[in-house]
Amino acid sequence: MDVNQVLEGTLSSDAAIRHRAEQQLSQAAEVDFSSYITALAQELANEQARADVRTAAGIALKNAFSAREYSRLQEVQQKWLQQVDLNVKRSVKELALATLSSNHIRAGQSAAQVVASIAAIEIPKDHWPDLMSALVNNVGEGSTHLKQASLATIGFICESEDPELRDSLTQHSNAILTAVVQGARKEEPNSDVRHAAIVALGDSLEFVRTNFDNEGERNYIMQVICEATQAEDARVQQGAYGCLNRIMALYYDKMSFYMEKALFGLTIMGMKSEEEDVAKLAIEFWCTVCEEEISIEDDNVQAQTDSTEMRTYFSFARLAAQEVVPVLLNLLTKQDEDAGDDEYNVSRAAYQCLQLYAQAVGSVIIPPVLTFIENNLRSEDWHNRDAAVSAFGAIMEGPEDKMLDPLVKQALPVLIGMMDDKVVQVKDSAAYALGRICESVSEAIDPNEHLPVLIQCLFTGLSDNPKMASSCCWALMNLADRFAGEPGCMENPLSKYFQDSVTHLLQVTERHDADNQLRTAAYEVLNTFVMNSAGDGFPIVAKLSDVILQRLEGTIPMQSQIVSVEDRMTLEEMQTSLTSVLLAIIQRLESEIKPQADRSMHILLQLLQTAPASSTVPDIIFSTVGALATSLEGDFAKYMDSFVPFLYNALGNQEEPGLCAMAIGLVSDITRALGEKAQPYCDAFMNHLLNNLRSTILSNQFKPAILQCFGDIAQAIGGHFETYLSVVAQVLQQASTVSASPDGSYEMLDYVGSLREGISDAWGGIILAMKAGHKTQLVQPFVESIFQLLSIVSQDQNRSEALLRSAMGVIGDLADSFPNGEYAQFFRVDWITSMIRETRSNRDFQPRTINTARWAREQVKRQISVA
């Protein structure tokens, strides 16, 4: 294989040539991995080769040692560790390190990624002990290019998410810090090197805690970073403010001295910078301050309850409010009228910060904001009017309700009037501010005085301009949530406006000038109004179902009229929106949907039949079918033979994990709805679910849902689950052995907790099924392993409320299923009593959790007393 030629092929604009070259690389890696990586390393280091070819070699080499999927990552890392000769490893590493000094910057950056990917494998195992010292030497004595690439290497290593590597890096903190601080100093003449150093410093801050605990070292680090905020190069300034953000998040308790001496002034000056990216990062510094102080206050409230140690709290945001808030308010006037909805600019950064500031300091923020509003609300310049309206909306969460209530009552007529402003940006901000009021201070809205005109102005805004659609939509949805009334109520404040609202929204969706954004927003509002309608709105909802079904039916022939990708996207958005409304109607009407069930199911099946392979529409269809099954219960059985082929296909479609996950949830919904009528389909369900459990394609996150599904199937078909019991019990016993170390990643701890909850739910369903089928003796061989699981749960420091509730159910069901005290010795152990007591007495838990624990306690008492 001519490596140079093949790598050139991967850069070709011709897809066929590019694909063929990528296939050749894959085959070469499979045939002789050592020769493959050696050839790539040599090409990367080849100063005579084209820069883009060297970069391609570096990318291919990096990909040989790294992967996004955890299972694939483990596979490629093991290949390096076990299949590659020591001499080959040494050669590849030397070539990569040598390339760091290349005059071709892109080749040096590619080499940095290669070194970092190998370091991720070797540093945790101490296989490359001299790497960090080599990189430090490069930064101290190397050429400009070598310094830059070596600092980039350190940055890449430090930004890794690998928990083993992150643990190992703390041992190298001195070397890391020496290199990055040396490169970041103001004495460094090359701005590219200084930029690379400040970026690497930001990435390394988490690993230098020991150094940061030392006052002398901390002072020097802070000095270097503060000086970097004043660099001429804007990139260095950005990196410095990024470092300050991370330092505030990581080391808040050590920041009092630096805030007083430098950071207040530096960050306020940074917020006023003409360089937008610098200003945004300086604003984000105060976002970080507010987030930390909000978190600390929450923790300290909890600490008082738990009698644990309080966290240090300096009130930085409150102390700086008089200086920071006016700057933020001024920055709100820097809007860009051409900015897209997703564009994050200075004005939007300031708005976000003002929101957080209000949450952090409460009512302290009201006076400067009111002064700003009074000075700008009637300004001739729309930027100022818009900023005034936005500022009011930003402070709706944080200050006390008694302070906001009179202000909101006074402001509502003004904001409603601003919905008629001649500038669309101002109208949009007014709609969003009204949404904030509906969300956070809704008690200030009087149903008689404010509601009629509020609904009218928001519906007018929804029809007025597509740019306002999302804000008006959000405000209307918050309004519907606020005035929904008590669950099951026959009338609510929205009742008198419900028919007109539905009519208006249907008209908006049919407008000839309505774009996808407006149409989708209107259907979202319709969805929310349906879900929050009172009992007196049921006839209107039932009538609406006819309109929605007719519109859905009308979209089916459109599949054959599609001529472009844009056409397909428009059709899928329309079908998704309409099906979402149908879902809301079914959930609201519940069993009263029955007259429309045949037509609904017929249309949903047609949509499934005509949907192309890559369509996202089946996701919402599956949710709607699940809701229909739940509403109809056993009557849904007549649709199963027509629908189940689609469900089987989705269950077996591991290439589309989202759809597969929906299908797993739908099996639970359908089996719960059908009960024993689900039995004819359970062989296929179980085969698909077991195959998915064994899958190497689907992630571990699918497993808890599959185990819960076993429990739902068991509970549905009762004693008939005996057919699957031995296989499922073995799966549950194996799953119970999965654990996570206390200091492991949050994702792993969360997964293990979810897995244990799934196991508990499965056992709960199985125990109830066997009891219902008078076959409790079949559970006896597994009782001991069930108690082993419960013991693990009792010792789990990260157990969730849901896991404890599930465990309580298993304890109660087991005790109830063996009423003669057969297993009293298991129930007498102290940890059972302790776990029930802790769950029952936890005031933060939901009533159903506490009631389940109480019921479990009664069952255990009966079990022990009988014995």
C-alpha positions in Angstrom: 0.0 0.0 0.0 1.3 3.4 -1.0 0.4 5.3 2.2 0.9 8.7 0.6 -1.4 7.9 -2.3 -4.1 6.4 -0.1 -4.0 9.3 2.3 -4.4 11.7 -0.7 -7.4 9.6 -1.7 -9.1 10.3 1.7 -8.9 14.0 0.9 -10.5 13.7 -2.5 -13.7 15.6 -3.3 -14.9 12.5 -5.2 -16.9 10.4 -2.7 -16.1 7.1 -4.5 -12.3 7.7 -4.3 -12.6 8.9 -0.7 -14.6 5.8 0.3 -12.2 3.5 -1.5 -9.2 5.1 0.3 -10.9 4.8 3.7 -11.6 1.1 3.0 -8.0 0.5 2.1 -6.9 2.1 5.4 -9.4 -0.1 7.4 -8.2 -3.2 5.6 -4.5 -2.3 6.2 -5.3 -1.9 10.0 -7.0 -5.3 10.1 -4.3 -7.2 8.2 -1.2 -5.9 10.0 -1.9 -3.2 12.7 1.8 -2.7 13.6 2.8 -2.0 10.0 -0.2 0.2 9.5 0.5 2.5 12.5 4.3 2.6 11.6 3.6 3.7 8.1 1.2 6.4 9.3 3.7 7.6 11.9 6.4 7.8 9.2 4.2 9.8 6.9 3.2 12.1 9.7 6.9 12.8 10.4 7.8 13.1 6.7 8.8 16.8 6.2 8.8 16.3 2.4 5.1 15.2 2.3 2.3 17.7 1.7 0.9 19.3 4.9 -2.6 18.1 4.3 -1.4 14.5 3.7 0.6 14.6 7.0 -2.5 15.9 8.8 -4.5 13.1 7.3 -1.9 10.6 8.5 -2.1 12.1 12.0 -5.9 11.9 12.1 -5.8 8.2 10.9 -3.2 7.5 13.5 -5.1 9.2 16.3 -8.3 7.3 15.3 -6.3 4.0 15.6 -6.0 4.6 19.4 -9.3 6.4 20.2 -13.0 6.2 19.7 -16.2 7.9 20.9 -18.0 4.7 21.8 -16.7 3.3 25.1 -16.7 -0.4 23.9 -14.8 0.6 20.7 -12.4 2.7 22.7 -11.6 -0.3 25.0 -11.1 -2.5 21.9 -8.6 -0.1 20.2 -6.7 0.6 23.4 -6.3 -3.1 24.1 -5.0 -3.6 20.6 -2.2 -1.1 21.3 -1.4 -2.6 24.7 -1.4 -6.3 23.7 -0.8 -6.6 19.9 1.9 -4.0 19.3 5.6 -4.8 19.8 7.5 -2.6 22.3 9.9 -1.5 19.5 7.0 -0.5 17.3 5.5 1.5 20.1 8.8 3.2 20.8 9.2 4.1 17.1 5.6 5.5 16.8 6.0 7.6 19.9 9.4 9.0 18.9 8.1 9.9 15.4 5.0 11.6 16.9 7.1 13.5 19.4 9.6 14.6 16.7 6.8 15.9 14.6 5.8 18.3 17.3 8.7 20.5 16.1 7.6 20.5 12.5 7.5 23.8 10.7 4.1 22.8 9.3 1.8 23.9 12.1 -1.0 21.6 11.1 1.3 18.6 11.2 2.5 19.6 14.7 -1.1 19.9 15.9 -1.9 16.5 14.4 1.1 15.0 16.2 -0.1 16.6 19.4 -3.4 14.7 19.1 -1.6 11.5 18.4 0.7 11.9 21.4 -2.4 12.7 23.6 -4.3 9.6 22.3 -1.4 7.3 23.2 -0.9 9.1 26.5 -4.5 8.4 27.4 -3.6 4.7 27.2 -0.1 4.7 28.7 -0.1 7.4 31.4 -2.6 5.5 33.7 -0.4 2.4 33.4 2.8 4.4 33.9 4.1 3.1 30.5 5.3 6.6 29.4 6.9 8.1 32.5 9.2 10.5 30.7 6.5 12.1 28.5 5.6 15.0 30.8 9.2 15.9 31.4 9.9 15.9 27.7 6.9 18.2 27.0 8.2 20.5 29.8 11.6 20.6 28.2 10.1 21.4 24.9 8.2 24.4 26.3 11.3 25.6 28.1 13.9 25.2 25.4 12.2 24.4 22.1 11.5 26.4 19.0 8.3 28.4 18.7 6.5 25.6 16.8 7.7 23.0 19.3 6.5 25.0 22.2 3.1 25.6 20.7 2.6 21.9 19.7 3.8 20.7 23.1 1.4 23.0 24.9 -1.4 21.8 22.7 -0.5 18.2 23.6 -0.8 19.0 27.3 -4.1 20.6 26.6 -5.4 17.6 24.7 -4.3 15.3 27.4 -5.9 17.3 30.1 -9.3 17.7 28.4 -9.7 13.9 28.2 -12.9 12.5 29.9 -11.2 9.2 30.6 -11.5 8.7 34.4 -8.3 6.6 34.7 -6.3 9.2 32.9 -7.8 12.1 34.9 -6.9 10.3 38.2 -3.3 9.8 36.9 -2.8 13.4 35.9 -2.8 14.7 39.5 0.6 13.0 39.9 1.9 15.1 37.0 0.5 18.4 38.2 3.9 20.0 38.9 5.2 19.2 35.4 1.9 20.3 33.7 1.9 23.6 35.7 5.6 24.3 35.0 5.0 24.0 31.3 1.8 25.9 30.9 2.6 28.8 33.3 6.0 29.2 31.7 4.3 29.6 28.3 1.5 31.8 29.5 3.8 34.5 31.2 3.8 38.0 29.8 7.5 37.5 29.1 6.7 35.0 26.4 7.3 37.0 23.2 5.3 34.8 20.8 1.5 35.3 21.1 0.7 31.9 19.5 2.7 30.1 22.2 1.1 32.2 24.9 -2.3 31.4 23.5 -1.6 27.7 23.4 -0.3 27.9 27.0 -3.3 29.7 28.4 -5.7 27.3 26.7 -3.7 24.3 28.2 -3.7 26.0 31.6 -7.5 26.2 31.4 -7.7 22.5 30.6 -5.3 21.6 33.4 -6.8 23.6 36.3 -8.8 20.6 37.7 -5.5 18.6 38.1 -3.5 21.2 40.0 -5.5 21.3 43.2 -2.5 20.5 45.3 -0.6 23.4 43.8 -3.6 25.7 44.1 -3.8 24.9 47.8 -0.3 26.4 48.2 -0.7 30.1 48.6 2.6 31.0 47.0 1.9 28.9 43.9 -1.7 30.1 43.7 -0.6 33.7 43.8 1.8 33.2 40.9 -0.8 31.3 38.8 -3.4 34.1 39.4 -0.8 36.8 38.6 0.0 35.1 35.3 -3.7 34.8 34.4 -4.6 38.3 35.4 -1.7 39.7 33.4 -2.9 37.6 30.4 -6.3 39.4 30.5 -4.4 42.5 29.5 -2.5 40.9 26.6 -2.6 42.6 23.2 -3.7 39.4 21.5 -7.5 39.0 22.0 -7.1 35.2 21.9 -4.9 35.3 25.0 -7.4 37.6 26.7 -10.2 35.1 25.9 -8.1 32.2 27.2 -7.4 34.2 30.4 -11.1 34.9 31.1 -11.9 31.3 30.4 -9.3 30.3 33.1 -10.9 32.7 35.6 -14.3 31.2 34.9 -13.0 27.7 35.6 -11.0 28.8 38.7 -14.2 30.4 40.2 -16.1 27.2 39.6 -13.3 25.0 41.1 -11.8 27.2 43.8 -14.5 29.6 44.9 -13.4 29.3 48.5 -10.0 30.7 47.7 -11.1 33.7 45.7 -11.9 36.4 48.3 -8.4 38.0 48.2 -8.2 38.0 44.4 -11.7 39.3 43.9 -10.9 42.3 46.2 -7.5 43.0 44.7 -8.0 42.4 40.9 -10.9 40.4 39.6 -13.8 42.9 40.3 -12.0 45.5 38.2 -10.6 43.2 35.5 -13.8 41.5 34.7 -15.9 44.7 34.6 -13.3 46.1 32.2 -13.4 42.9 30.2 -17.2 43.1 29.9 -16.7 46.6 28.3 -14.2 45.2 25.8 -14.7 46.0 22.1 -13.7 42.4 21.3 -17.0 40.6 21.6 -15.6 37.2 22.5 -13.6 38.7 25.3 -16.7 40.6 26.6 -18.8 37.4 26.5 -16.2 35.5 28.6 -16.0 38.3 31.1 -19.8 38.3 31.4 -19.6 34.5 31.8 -17.3 35.0 34.8 -20.1 36.7 36.6 -22.5 33.9 35.5 -20.2 31.5 37.1 -20.0 33.6 40.3 -23.8 33.7 40.5 -24.2 29.9 39.7 -21.7 29.1 42.5 -23.4 31.3 45.0 -26.8 30.0 44.2 -25.5 26.5 44.6 -23.7 27.3 47.9 -26.9 28.9 49.4 -28.9 25.8 48.4 -26.2 23.5 49.9 -26.1 25.6 53.1 -29.9 25.4 53.6 -29.6 21.6 53.3 -26.6 21.6 55.6 -28.6 23.3 58.3 -31.2 20.5 58.0 -28.6 17.8 58.0 -26.4 19.4 60.6 -23.4 19.2 58.3 -20.6 21.6 57.6 -21.6 24.9 55.9 -19.8 26.0 52.7 -17.8 29.2 52.6 -20.0 32.1 51.1 -18.6 35.5 50.2 -21.6 37.2 48.6 -19.4 38.3 45.7 -22.5 39.0 43.4 -24.3 41.1 46.1 -21.1 43.1 46.9 -20.5 43.9 43.2 -24.1 44.5 42.2 -23.8 48.3 42.0 -20.9 48.0 39.5 -21.8 44.8 37.6 -25.6 45.2 37.1 -25.4 48.7 35.3 -22.8 47.2 32.9 -25.0 44.3 32.1 -28.0 46.6 31.6 -26.0 48.7 29.2 -24.8 45.6 27.3 -28.5 44.6 26.7 -28.6 47.6 24.3 -26.0 46.0 22.1 -28.5 43.9 20.1 -27.7 42.8 16.6 -31.0 43.0 14.6 -29.6 40.5 12.1 -28.6 37.9 14.7 -30.1 34.4 14.2 -32.2 32.8 16.9 -29.3 30.6 18.0 -26.6 33.2 17.9 -24.9 33.9 21.2 -23.8 37.5 21.3 -22.9 40.1 24.0 -26.5 41.2 24.5 -27.8 37.6 25.0 -24.9 36.8 27.3 -25.8 39.9 29.4 -29.4 38.8 29.5 -28.4 35.3 30.7 -26.2 36.9 33.4 -28.9 39.3 34.5 -31.2 36.3 35.0 -28.7 34.5 37.2 -27.8 37.8 39.0 -31.5 38.1 40.0 -31.6 34.6 41.3 -28.3 35.1 43.3 -29.1 38.5 44.9 -32.9 38.6 45.0 -34.6 41.9 45.5 -31.3 43.8 45.6 -31.4 43.8 41.8 -34.8 45.6 41.5 -33.8 49.3 42.1 -31.1 49.5 39.4 -33.2 47.6 36.9 -36.3 49.8 37.5 -34.1 52.9 37.1 -32.8 51.6 33.8 -36.4 50.7 32.6 -37.7 54.2 33.5 -34.9 55.8 31.5 -35.2 53.6 28.4 -38.7 52.3 28.0 -39.9 55.3 26.0 -36.7 55.9 24.1 -36.7 56.7 20.4 -34.0 54.1 19.9 -35.5 50.7 19.7 -32.4 49.1 21.1 -33.1 50.9 24.4 -36.8 50.1 24.5 -36.0 46.4 23.8 -33.3 46.4 26.5 -35.8 47.9 29.0 -38.4 45.2 28.3 -35.8 42.4 28.4 -34.4 43.6 31.7 -37.8 43.4 33.3 -38.4 39.9 32.1 -34.9 38.8 33.2 -35.6 39.5 36.9 -38.8 37.6 37.3 -37.1 34.8 39.2 -35.1 35.5 42.3 -36.7 38.6 44.1 -39.4 37.9 46.6 -43.0 37.6 45.2 -44.2 40.3 47.5 -41.7 42.7 45.8 -42.5 41.5 42.3 -46.3 41.3 42.6 -47.1 45.0 42.5 -44.4 45.7 39.9 -45.9 43.0 37.6 -49.5 44.3 38.1 -48.2 47.8 37.1 -46.1 46.5 34.2 -48.6 44.2 32.6 -50.6 46.9 30.7 -47.3 48.5 29.6 -45.9 45.2 28.3 -49.1 44.3 26.6 -48.9 47.8 24.9 -45.4 47.1 23.8 -46.7 44.1 21.8 -47.9 46.8 19.3 -44.4 48.4 19.0 -43.3 49.2 15.4 -40.1 47.2 15.8 -40.5 43.4 15.8 -37.5 42.8 18.1 -39.2 44.9 20.8 -42.5 43.0 20.3 -40.7 39.7 20.5 -39.0 40.7 23.8 -42.3 41.9 25.2 -43.8 38.5 24.4 -40.9 36.7 26.0 -41.2 39.0 29.1 -44.9 38.1 29.4 -43.9 34.4 29.2 -41.4 34.9 32.0 -44.2 36.5 34.1 -46.6 33.6 33.3 -43.9 31.2 34.3 -42.5 32.7 37.5 -45.0 35.4 38.9 -48.2 34.0 37.5 -50.1 34.8 40.8 -49.9 38.5 39.9 -52.1 37.9 36.8 -55.7 38.5 37.6 -58.0 36.2 35.6 -60.6 38.8 35.1 -58.5 41.9 34.6 -55.5 40.7 32.8 -56.3 37.3 31.2 -58.6 38.4 28.3 -56.3 41.1 27.0 -53.2 39.0 27.6 -54.6 36.1 25.6 -55.7 38.4 22.8 -52.3 40.2 22.5 -50.3 36.9 22.5 -52.6 35.4 19.8 -52.2 38.5 17.8 -48.4 38.4 18.2 -48.4 34.7 17.1 -50.1 35.6 13.9 -48.2 38.9 13.4 -44.6 37.8 12.6 -42.8 34.5 12.4 -39.9 36.0 14.4 -42.3 36.3 17.4 -43.7 32.8 17.0 -41.5 31.0 19.6 -41.8 33.7 22.3 -45.6 34.0 21.9 -45.9 30.2 21.8 -43.9 29.9 25.0 -45.9 32.6 26.8 -49.2 31.0 25.8 -48.1 27.6 27.0 -47.0 29.1 30.4 -50.4 30.8 30.6 -52.2 27.6 29.9 -50.2 25.8 32.6 -50.8 28.6 35.1 -54.6 28.6 34.7 -55.2 24.9 34.2 -56.9 24.6 37.6 -57.0 21.5 39.8 -56.7 18.1 38.1 -60.1 16.8 37.1 -61.8 20.2 37.5 -64.9 20.9 35.3 -64.1 24.5 34.7 -61.0 26.8 34.8 -60.2 30.4 34.0 -59.3 29.4 30.4 -62.7 27.7 29.8 -64.4 30.8 28.3 -61.5 31.3 25.9 -60.9 27.7 25.0 -63.1 27.5 21.9 -61.8 30.7 20.4 -58.2 29.7 21.2 -58.6 26.4 19.4 -60.3 28.1 16.4 -57.6 30.8 16.2 -54.7 28.3 16.4 -56.2 26.1 13.7 -56.5 29.2 11.5 -52.9 30.2 12.1 -51.7 26.7 11.0 -53.7 27.0 7.8 -52.4 30.5 6.8 -50.9 30.5 3.3 -48.0 32.6 4.5 -47.3 30.4 7.6 -43.8 29.0 7.5 -42.8 25.8 9.3 -41.7 27.7 12.4 -45.0 29.4 12.9 -47.1 26.3 12.1 -45.1 24.2 14.5 -45.3 26.8 17.3 -49.1 27.1 16.8 -49.6 23.3 17.1 -47.4 23.3 20.3 -49.7 25.9 21.8 -52.8 23.9 20.7 -51.2 20.8 22.4 -50.8 22.6 25.7 -54.3 24.1 25.6 -55.7 20.6 25.1 -53.7 19.1 27.9 -54.8 21.9 30.3 -58.4 22.0 29.3 -61.1 21.6 32.0 -63.9 19.0 31.9 -66.2 21.4 30.2 -63.9 21.5 27.2 -64.2 17.8 26.4 -66.8 18.3 23.6 -64.5 20.8 22.0 -61.5 18.4 22.3 -63.5 15.6 20.8 -64.6 17.8 17.9 -60.9 18.9 17.4 -60.0 15.2 17.0 -62.0 15.2 13.8 -60.1 18.1 12.4 -56.7 16.8 13.3 -57.4 13.3 12.0 -58.7 14.8 8.7 -55.5 16.9 8.4 -53.3 13.9 9.2 -55.2 11.8 6.6 -54.5 14.6 4.0 -50.8 14.4 4.5 -50.6 10.7 3.5 -50.9 11.3 -0.3 -48.3 14.0 0.0 -45.5 11.4 0.3 -45.8 10.7 -3.4 -45.5 14.5 -4.2 -42.1 15.1 -2.5 -39.4 16.3 -4.9 -36.8 17.8 -2.5 -35.3 17.3 1.0 -37.0 20.5 2.0 -40.4 19.1 1.0 -39.7 16.0 3.1 -38.7 18.1 6.2 -41.9 20.2 5.8 -44.1 17.1 5.6 -42.5 15.4 8.5 -42.7 18.5 10.7 -46.4 18.7 9.8 -47.1 15.0 10.5 -45.2 15.2 13.8 -47.1 18.3 14.9 -50.5 16.9 14.0 -49.7 13.5 15.6 -48.5 15.3 18.8 -51.9 17.1 19.0 -53.6 13.7 18.5 -51.5 12.3 21.3 -52.6 15.2 23.6 -56.2 14.6 22.7 -56.0 10.9 23.5 -54.3 11.6 26.8 -57.0 14.2 27.7 -60.0 12.2 26.6 -58.7 8.9 27.9 -61.4 6.2 27.5 -63.7 8.8 25.8 -61.5 8.6 22.7 -63.1 5.2 21.9 -65.5 6.5 19.2 -62.4 7.8 17.3 -60.1 4.8 18.0 -60.7 2.9 14.8 -60.1 5.9 12.6 -57.1 7.0 14.6 -55.4 3.6 14.5 -56.1 3.3 10.7 -54.4 6.6 10.0 -51.5 5.9 12.3 -50.9 2.6 10.5 -51.1 4.3 7.2 -48.5 6.8 8.4 -46.2 4.0 9.5 -46.6 2.2 6.1 -45.7 5.3 4.1 -42.9 6.7 6.3 -39.5 6.4 4.7 -36.7 4.5 6.4 -35.0 7.6 7.9 -38.2 9.3 9.0 -38.6 10.6 12.6 -42.4 10.4 12.4 -42.6 6.8 13.8 -41.3 8.0 17.2 -44.3 10.2 17.8 -46.6 7.6 16.3 -45.4 5.0 18.8 -46.0 7.4 21.7 -49.6 8.0 20.3 -50.2 4.3 19.9 -49.0 3.8 23.5 -51.5 6.4 24.8 -54.3 4.8 22.7 -53.5 1.4 24.2 -53.5 2.8 27.7 -56.9 4.5 27.1 -58.6 1.5 25.5 -56.9 -1.2 27.7 -58.2 -4.7 26.6 -60.1 -3.2 23.6 -56.8 -2.4 22.0 -56.3 -6.1 21.3 -58.2 -5.9 17.9 -55.4 -3.7 16.5 -52.5 -5.8 17.5 -52.2 -8.1 14.5 -52.0 -5.0 12.2 -49.7 -3.1 14.4 -47.3 -5.7 15.8 -45.2 -6.1 12.7 -44.1 -2.5 13.0 -43.4 -2.9 16.6 -41.3 -6.1 16.0 -39.3 -4.2 13.3 -38.6 -1.3 15.6 -37.6 -3.7 18.4 -35.1 -5.4 16.1 -33.8 -2.1 14.6 -30.6 -1.7 16.6 -29.2 0.7 14.0 -31.8 3.3 15.1 -31.5 3.3 18.9 -34.0 6.1 19.4 -36.8 4.2 17.7 -35.7 0.9 19.4 -36.0 2.7 22.8 -39.5 3.9 22.0 -40.4 0.4 21.0 -39.2 -1.1 24.3 -41.3 1.5 26.2 -44.3 0.7 24.0 -44.1 -3.0 24.8 -44.5 -2.0 28.4 -47.5 0.2 27.6 -49.2 -2.4 25.5 -48.7 -5.3 27.8 -49.9 -3.3 30.8 -53.0 -2.3 28.8 -53.8 -5.7 27.4 -53.1 -7.9 30.4 -53.4 -11.6 29.6 -54.5 -10.7 26.0 -50.8 -9.8 25.4 -49.7 -13.4 25.8 -49.8 -14.5 22.1 -47.2 -11.8 21.3 -44.9 -12.4 24.3 -42.6 -15.0 22.7 -41.6 -12.5 20.1 -41.4 -9.6 22.6 -39.1 -11.6 24.9 -36.9 -12.8 22.0 -36.4 -9.2 20.8 -35.8 -7.9 24.3 -33.2 -10.6 25.1 -31.4 -10.0 21.8 -31.3 -6.3 22.6 -29.8 -7.1 26.0 -27.0 -9.0 24.4 -26.4 -6.4 21.7 -23.0 -4.8 21.3 -24.5 -2.0 19.2 -27.0 -0.7 21.8 -25.6 1.2 24.8 -25.9 0.1 28.4 -28.6 2.7 28.9 -31.1 0.4 27.2 -30.7 -2.3 29.8 -32.7 -0.8 32.7 -35.7 -0.2 30.5 -35.6 -3.8 29.1 -35.5 -5.2 32.6 -38.4 -3.0 33.7 -40.2 -4.3 30.6 -39.7 -7.9 31.8 -41.6 -6.9 35.0 -44.4 -5.3 33.0 -44.8 -8.4 30.8 -44.8 -10.7 33.8 -47.4 -8.6 35.6 -49.6 -8.6 32.4 -49.6 -12.3 31.7 -49.4 -13.6 35.3 -48.5 -17.2 35.8 -47.9 -17.7 32.0 -44.6 -15.9 32.6 -43.3 -19.2 34.0 -42.1 -20.0 30.4 -39.5 -17.2 30.7 -38.8 -17.3 34.4 -35.5 -19.2 34.4 -33.9 -17.2 31.6 -35.0 -13.8 33.0 -34.0 -14.8 36.6 -30.5 -15.6 35.3 -30.3 -12.3 33.5 -31.4 -10.4 36.7 -28.9 -12.3 38.8 -26.0 -11.4 36.5 -27.1 -7.8 36.3 -27.1 -7.6 40.1 -23.4 -8.1 40.1 -22.7 -4.9 38.1 -21.3 -2.2 40.4 -19.5 1.2 40.2 -16.7 2.5 42.5 -17.9 5.4 44.7 -15.4 7.8 43.0 -16.4 6.6 39.5 -17.9 8.8 36.8 -21.4 10.3 37.4 -22.6 8.5 34.3 -21.6 5.1 35.6 -23.1 5.7 39.1 -26.3 6.8 37.4 -26.3 3.8 35.1 -25.8 1.3 38.0 -28.6 3.0 40.0 -31.0 2.8 37.0 -30.0 -0.8 36.4 -30.7 -1.8 40.0 -34.1 0.0 39.7 -34.8 -2.0 36.6 -33.9 -5.3 38.3 -36.1 -4.4 41.3 -39.0 -3.5 39.0 -38.5 -6.8 37.1 -38.5 -8.9 40.3 -41.6 -7.0 41.6 -43.5 -7.8 38.4 -42.4 -11.5 38.5 -43.4 -11.9 42.2 -46.8 -10.5 41.6 -47.2 -12.6 38.4 -46.4 -15.8 40.2 -48.7 -14.9 43.1 -51.5 -14.2 40.6 -50.9 -17.5 38.9 -50.7 -19.4 42.2 -47.1 -20.3 41.4 -45.2 -18.6 44.1 -43.2 -21.7 44.7 -41.4 -21.0 41.4 -39.9 -17.9 43.0 -38.4 -19.8 45.9 -35.1 -20.7 44.2 -34.4 -17.0 43.7 -35.4 -15.5 47.0 -31.9 -15.5 48.4 -30.5 -13.7 45.4 -33.3 -11.1 45.6 -32.3 -10.4 49.2 -28.7 -10.1 48.1 -29.8 -7.4 45.7 -31.8 -5.6 48.4 -28.8 -5.7 50.6 -26.7 -4.0 47.9 -29.4 -1.3 47.6 -29.4 -0.8 51.4 -25.6 -0.1 51.2 -25.8 2.1 48.1 -24.9 5.7 49.1 -26.2 7.0 45.7 -29.5 5.3 45.7 -32.4 7.3 44.3 -35.9 7.7 45.6 -37.2 5.6 42.6 -34.8 2.8 43.5 -35.9 2.8 47.2 -39.5 2.8 46.2 -39.0 -0.1 43.9 -37.0 -1.9 46.7 -39.9 -1.3 49.1 -42.3 -2.8 46.6 -40.2 -6.0 46.3 -39.9 -6.3 50.1 -43.6 -6.0 50.5 -44.5 -8.2 47.6 -42.2 -11.0 48.8 -43.6 -10.8 52.3 -47.2 -10.8 51.0 -46.5 -13.7 48.6 -45.3 -16.0 51.4 -47.8 -15.3 54.2 -46.8 -18.2 56.4 -43.5 -16.8 57.5 -41.4 -19.0 55.2 -38.7 -16.4 54.9 -38.9 -14.7 58.2 -35.2 -15.0 58.9 -34.5 -12.8 55.8 -36.9 -10.1 57.0 -35.6 -10.0 60.5 -32.2 -8.6 59.5 -31.5 -5.1 60.8 -30.7 -3.6 57.4 -34.3 -4.4 56.1 -35.8 -2.6 59.1 -33.4 0.3 58.8 -34.0 0.8 55.0 -37.7 0.8 55.4 -37.5 3.3 58.3 -35.2 5.6 56.4 -37.5 5.6 53.3 -40.7 6.0 55.4 -39.3 8.9 57.4 -37.8 10.9 54.5 -39.9 14.1 54.2 -38.4 14.9 50.8 -39.9 11.8 49.2 -43.2 11.7 47.4 -46.2 10.4 49.2 -46.4 7.2 47.1 -42.8 6.3 48.1 -43.6 6.8 51.8 -46.9 4.9 51.5 -45.1 2.0 49.7 -42.6 1.9 52.6 -45.4 1.9 55.2 -47.1 -0.9 53.4 -43.8 -2.9 53.2 -43.4 -2.4 56.9 -46.8 -3.9 57.6 -46.1 -6.9 55.4 -42.8 -7.5 57.1 -44.4 -7.3 60.6 -47.0 -9.8 59.5 -44.3 -12.1 58.1 -42.3 -12.0 61.3 -45.2 -12.4 63.6 -46.6 -15.5 61.8 -43.2 -17.1 62.1 
